[in-house]
Amino acid sequence: ISGYWVREFLLSDFRTTPAQGSRRLAIAIKRTMDQSDDIEIKEELAAAAKLARSLNGKVISMANFGDHFGLSEKTQSALSSTLSDPTLRFDQFQFKRDEFSKHVKFRSVQINNGAMLTAPSGKFEDCFKKELVAENASEFRFSTQGKIVDEKLTKK
């Protein structure tokens, strides 16, 4: 009902379009993960990106995105620091899952033995089983199963 009064009756809308806001959030998450060396920040953002699908159609801002998913102050600060204008984190927009997904299609995990595990961002946990190797350790065993459908060599 409130959407009617703002958009139809007052002929007003958010300054940031759904596509702009969703794209800006996705790109900020990717940049933050690329620029950070802190694994906790990366894990928090990867989890929030996966859960972001549940926000489709809801009005959010980058600031309350972090609050909604319980991101630490350190992670929220790192996320805001990637914006060209820090005040953009307060711009409200209607979240569009499809636009967000265009910019965060895959999730990759690199482990210290040189392996890189990559899967569609919403299906990573379905593709790879993750087991803690020892209590109080940060070492994990990943496993997967399936038919080989393609093989590639890349320079990156």
Secondary structure, DSSP 8 states (H G I E B T S, - for coil): -HHIIIIIIS----SS-HHHHHHHHHHHHHHHHHH---HHHHHHHHHHHHHGGGGTT-EE-HHHHHHHTT--HHHHHHHHHTSSSGGGGG--EE--HHHHHHH--EEEEE-TTS-EEEEEGGGHHHH-EEEESSTT---EEEE-------------
